Amino acid sequence: MAQLHTIRERQEVPASRAASIAKGALFLVIGLAVLLHQIPETRYLMPDWLFGVHSLLILIGIYKGIKSNFSSISWLVLIIIGTMIGAHHFEIANANTIFLYGIPMGLIALGLFIIFNKR
C-alpha cells in the first residue's frame, strides 16, 4: 500500500510543477510588459489600451483557470467580462453594442461551456 501511495505522489508532482511554471511565466510576462510600458524609449511597444481594468480581469481569469486546471467556470466569466469592458478600445463596439449583443453572446458561450464541460 505504501508503494501505491508513492506512485501517486510521483504522478502529481509534474502537474503541480507545470502549474507553477505557468503561473511564474504569467507573472514574468506581466512584469516585462509593465517594465516596457514604464521606460520612455520602449513605451511604444506596449499600447495604452493594454493597461486597464479589462486587462486585469482577463489576467485574473487566466490565472484562476491555470490554478483550477480550467475546471471551474469562474475564469471564463472573468475573461468574458474583461473582454466586453475592453471592447471599446478597438472601436469594434460601443457601450450599446456591448449590452445589446455582447452580454447575450457571453451568456450563450457560458451556457455552451457548462453543457460541454467534461465534469
C-alpha atoms as an extended CHARMM CRD file, in Angstrom:
* protein
*
       119  EXT
         1         1  MET       CA              0.0000000000        0.0000000000        0.0000000000  PROA      1               0.0000000000
         2         2  ALA       CA              2.8750000000        2.3750000000        0.7770000000  PROA      2               0.0000000000
         3         3  GLN       CA              4.3240000000        1.7580000000       -2.6540000000  PROA      3               0.0000000000
         4         4  LEU       CA              0.9990000000        2.7130000000       -4.3090000000  PROA      4               0.0000000000
         5         5  HSD       CA              0.9300000000        5.9570000000       -2.3250000000  PROA      5               0.0000000000
         6         6  THR       CA              4.4680000000        6.7810000000       -3.5230000000  PROA      6               0.0000000000
         7         7  ILE       CA              3.4710000000        6.2150000000       -7.1640000000  PROA      7               0.0000000000
         8         8  ARG       CA              0.5320000000        8.6110000000       -6.8080000000  PROA      8               0.0000000000
         9         9  GLU       CA              2.7600000000       11.2750000000       -5.2820000000  PROA      9               0.0000000000
        10        10  ARG       CA              5.1920000000       10.9760000000       -8.1880000000  PROA      10              0.0000000000
        11        11  GLN       CA              2.3810000000       11.4230000000      -10.7110000000  PROA      11              0.0000000000
        12        12  GLU       CA              1.0540000000       14.5780000000       -9.0080000000  PROA      12              0.0000000000
        13        13  VAL       CA              4.4020000000       16.3520000000       -8.8180000000  PROA      13              0.0000000000
        14        14  PRO       CA              4.7860000000       17.0810000000      -12.5600000000  PROA      14              0.0000000000
        15        15  ALA       CA              1.2740000000       18.5490000000      -12.7690000000  PROA      15              0.0000000000
        16        16  SER       CA              1.8970000000       20.9190000000       -9.8780000000  PROA      16              0.0000000000
        17        17  ARG       CA              5.3060000000       21.7920000000      -11.3250000000  PROA      17              0.0000000000
        18        18  ALA       CA              3.7220000000       22.6040000000      -14.6840000000  PROA      18              0.0000000000
        19        19  ALA       CA              1.1700000000       24.8130000000      -12.9420000000  PROA      19              0.0000000000
        20        20  SER       CA              3.9570000000       26.5970000000      -11.0600000000  PROA      20              0.0000000000
        21        21  ILE       CA              5.8440000000       27.1900000000      -14.2960000000  PROA      21              0.0000000000
        22        22  ALA       CA              2.6900000000       28.5590000000      -15.9640000000  PROA      22              0.0000000000
        23        23  LYS       CA              1.9560000000       30.8950000000      -13.0520000000  PROA      23              0.0000000000
        24        24  GLY       CA              5.5600000000       32.0740000000      -12.9430000000  PROA      24              0.0000000000
        25        25  ALA       CA              5.5720000000       32.6790000000      -16.6890000000  PROA      25              0.0000000000
        26        26  LEU       CA              2.3460000000       34.6890000000      -16.4130000000  PROA      26              0.0000000000
        27        27  PHE       CA              3.8540000000       36.9730000000      -13.7720000000  PROA      27              0.0000000000
        28        28  LEU       CA              7.0740000000       37.2290000000      -15.7880000000  PROA      28              0.0000000000
        29        29  VAL       CA              5.1710000000       38.3770000000      -18.8860000000  PROA      29              0.0000000000
        30        30  ILE       CA              3.1260000000       40.8720000000      -16.8520000000  PROA      30              0.0000000000
        31        31  GLY       CA              6.2630000000       42.2840000000      -15.2440000000  PROA      31              0.0000000000
        32        32  LEU       CA              8.0250000000       42.6330000000      -18.5800000000  PROA      32              0.0000000000
        33        33  ALA       CA              5.0040000000       44.3440000000      -20.1350000000  PROA      33              0.0000000000
        34        34  VAL       CA              4.7600000000       46.8500000000      -17.2860000000  PROA      34              0.0000000000
        35        35  LEU       CA              8.5100000000       47.4910000000      -17.4160000000  PROA      35              0.0000000000
        36        36  LEU       CA              8.4150000000       48.1190000000      -21.1830000000  PROA      36              0.0000000000
        37        37  HSD       CA              5.4790000000       50.4710000000      -20.6720000000  PROA      37              0.0000000000
        38        38  GLN       CA              7.3420000000       52.4550000000      -17.9880000000  PROA      38              0.0000000000
        39        39  ILE       CA             10.5630000000       53.0180000000      -19.9640000000  PROA      39              0.0000000000
        40        40  PRO       CA             10.0270000000       56.0330000000      -22.2590000000  PROA      40              0.0000000000
        41        41  GLU       CA             12.1450000000       54.5970000000      -25.1140000000  PROA      41              0.0000000000
        42        42  THR       CA             10.1050000000       51.3700000000      -25.2410000000  PROA      42              0.0000000000
        43        43  ARG       CA              6.6940000000       52.7530000000      -24.3260000000  PROA      43              0.0000000000
        44        44  TYR       CA              5.5280000000       52.4030000000      -27.9470000000  PROA      44              0.0000000000
        45        45  LEU       CA              5.9070000000       48.6080000000      -27.6760000000  PROA      45              0.0000000000
        46        46  MET       CA              3.1140000000       48.4080000000      -25.1060000000  PROA      46              0.0000000000
        47        47  PRO       CA             -0.0280000000       50.2670000000      -26.2100000000  PROA      47              0.0000000000
        48        48  ASP       CA             -2.0300000000       52.2030000000      -23.6380000000  PROA      48              0.0000000000
        49        49  TRP       CA             -5.1890000000       50.1340000000      -24.1480000000  PROA      49              0.0000000000
        50        50  LEU       CA             -3.3180000000       47.1300000000      -22.7720000000  PROA      50              0.0000000000
        51        51  PHE       CA             -3.2230000000       48.6410000000      -19.2790000000  PROA      51              0.0000000000
        52        52  GLY       CA             -6.6280000000       48.8830000000      -17.6540000000  PROA      52              0.0000000000
        53        53  VAL       CA             -9.2380000000       47.1410000000      -15.5770000000  PROA      53              0.0000000000
        54        54  HSD       CA            -10.2410000000       44.9430000000      -18.5130000000  PROA      54              0.0000000000
        55        55  SER       CA             -6.6970000000       43.5610000000      -18.8100000000  PROA      55              0.0000000000
        56        56  LEU       CA             -6.5910000000       42.9190000000      -15.0870000000  PROA      56              0.0000000000
        57        57  LEU       CA             -9.8420000000       40.9500000000      -15.2460000000  PROA      57              0.0000000000
        58        58  ILE       CA             -8.5740000000       38.8950000000      -18.1760000000  PROA      58              0.0000000000
        59        59  LEU       CA             -5.2870000000       38.1630000000      -16.4200000000  PROA      59              0.0000000000
        60        60  ILE       CA             -7.0640000000       37.1660000000      -13.2070000000  PROA      60              0.0000000000
        61        61  GLY       CA             -9.2840000000       34.9030000000      -15.3030000000  PROA      61              0.0000000000
        62        62  ILE       CA             -6.2600000000       33.2580000000      -16.9190000000  PROA      62              0.0000000000
        63        63  TYR       CA             -4.6000000000       32.8500000000      -13.5250000000  PROA      63              0.0000000000
        64        64  LYS       CA             -7.7300000000       31.2950000000      -11.9950000000  PROA      64              0.0000000000
        65        65  GLY       CA             -8.0390000000       28.9880000000      -14.9870000000  PROA      65              0.0000000000
        66        66  ILE       CA             -4.4730000000       27.7790000000      -14.6310000000  PROA      66              0.0000000000
        67        67  LYS       CA             -4.8760000000       27.4150000000      -10.8710000000  PROA      67              0.0000000000
        68        68  SER       CA             -8.0580000000       25.3260000000      -11.1960000000  PROA      68              0.0000000000
        69        69  ASN       CA             -6.8290000000       23.4830000000      -14.3100000000  PROA      69              0.0000000000
        70        70  PHE       CA             -9.7000000000       25.1810000000      -16.1800000000  PROA      70              0.0000000000
        71        71  SER       CA            -12.2270000000       23.0130000000      -14.3430000000  PROA      71              0.0000000000
        72        72  SER       CA            -14.3210000000       25.7540000000      -12.7390000000  PROA      72              0.0000000000
        73        73  ILE       CA            -16.2520000000       28.3590000000      -14.6770000000  PROA      73              0.0000000000
        74        74  SER       CA            -15.1620000000       31.4940000000      -12.8120000000  PROA      74              0.0000000000
        75        75  TRP       CA            -12.1620000000       32.0250000000      -15.0820000000  PROA      75              0.0000000000
        76        76  LEU       CA            -14.3810000000       32.1380000000      -18.1630000000  PROA      76              0.0000000000
        77        77  VAL       CA            -16.7490000000       34.6620000000      -16.5850000000  PROA      77              0.0000000000
        78        78  LEU       CA            -13.8400000000       36.9780000000      -15.7260000000  PROA      78              0.0000000000
        79        79  ILE       CA            -12.4110000000       36.7360000000      -19.2340000000  PROA      79              0.0000000000
        80        80  ILE       CA            -15.7900000000       37.4530000000      -20.8380000000  PROA      80              0.0000000000
        81        81  ILE       CA            -16.4000000000       40.4790000000      -18.5960000000  PROA      81              0.0000000000
        82        82  GLY       CA            -12.8700000000       41.7790000000      -19.2230000000  PROA      82              0.0000000000
        83        83  THR       CA            -13.2880000000       41.3390000000      -22.9640000000  PROA      83              0.0000000000
        84        84  MET       CA            -16.6040000000       43.1890000000      -23.0010000000  PROA      84              0.0000000000
        85        85  ILE       CA            -15.1780000000       46.0640000000      -20.9450000000  PROA      85              0.0000000000
        86        86  GLY       CA            -12.1230000000       46.3160000000      -23.1980000000  PROA      86              0.0000000000
        87        87  ALA       CA            -14.0230000000       46.0780000000      -26.4910000000  PROA      87              0.0000000000
        88        88  HSD       CA            -14.4590000000       49.8490000000      -26.7470000000  PROA      88              0.0000000000
        89        89  HSD       CA            -10.6880000000       50.3170000000      -27.2160000000  PROA      89              0.0000000000
        90        90  PHE       CA            -10.7860000000       48.5930000000      -30.5800000000  PROA      90              0.0000000000
        91        91  GLU       CA            -13.6990000000       50.6200000000      -31.9970000000  PROA      91              0.0000000000
        92        92  ILE       CA            -15.4550000000       47.3360000000      -32.6980000000  PROA      92              0.0000000000
        93        93  ALA       CA            -18.2380000000       48.0690000000      -30.3070000000  PROA      93              0.0000000000
        94        94  ASN       CA            -19.6080000000       50.8990000000      -28.2790000000  PROA      94              0.0000000000
        95        95  ALA       CA            -21.4840000000       50.5240000000      -24.9840000000  PROA      95              0.0000000000
        96        96  ASN       CA            -24.8380000000       49.9500000000      -26.6970000000  PROA      96              0.0000000000
        97        97  THR       CA            -23.4500000000       47.2060000000      -28.9110000000  PROA      97              0.0000000000
        98        98  ILE       CA            -21.8230000000       45.5020000000      -25.9430000000  PROA      98              0.0000000000
        99        99  PHE       CA            -25.0590000000       45.4620000000      -23.9800000000  PROA      99              0.0000000000
       100       100  LEU       CA            -27.2090000000       44.5170000000      -26.9740000000  PROA      100             0.0000000000
       101       101  TYR       CA            -25.0290000000       41.7350000000      -28.3590000000  PROA      101             0.0000000000
       102       102  GLY       CA            -22.0380000000       41.1110000000      -26.0940000000  PROA      102             0.0000000000
       103       103  ILE       CA            -23.8570000000       40.1120000000      -22.9350000000  PROA      103             0.0000000000
       104       104  PRO       CA            -26.2300000000       37.6660000000      -24.6720000000  PROA      104             0.0000000000
       105       105  MET       CA            -23.3370000000       36.1670000000      -26.6270000000  PROA      105             0.0000000000
       106       106  GLY       CA            -21.3440000000       35.8540000000      -23.4200000000  PROA      106             0.0000000000
       107       107  LEU       CA            -24.2510000000       34.0900000000      -21.7530000000  PROA      107             0.0000000000
       108       108  ILE       CA            -24.5700000000       31.7520000000      -24.7460000000  PROA      108             0.0000000000
       109       109  ALA       CA            -20.8430000000       30.9400000000      -24.5470000000  PROA      109             0.0000000000
       110       110  LEU       CA            -21.1620000000       30.3640000000      -20.8120000000  PROA      110             0.0000000000
       111       111  GLY       CA            -24.1240000000       28.0310000000      -21.3590000000  PROA      111             0.0000000000
       112       112  LEU       CA            -22.2390000000       26.0610000000      -24.0140000000  PROA      112             0.0000000000
       113       113  PHE       CA            -19.2680000000       25.7620000000      -21.7130000000  PROA      113             0.0000000000
       114       114  ILE       CA            -21.4500000000       24.4330000000      -18.9040000000  PROA      114             0.0000000000
       115       115  ILE       CA            -23.1600000000       21.9520000000      -21.2360000000  PROA      115             0.0000000000
       116       116  PHE       CA            -19.9780000000       20.5890000000      -22.8100000000  PROA      116             0.0000000000
       117       117  ASN       CA            -17.8350000000       20.6650000000      -19.6700000000  PROA      117             0.0000000000
       118       118  LYS       CA            -16.4550000000       17.1820000000      -19.0080000000  PROA      118             0.0000000000
       119       119  ARG       CA            -17.4280000000       17.1460000000      -15.3200000000  PROA      119             0.0000000000
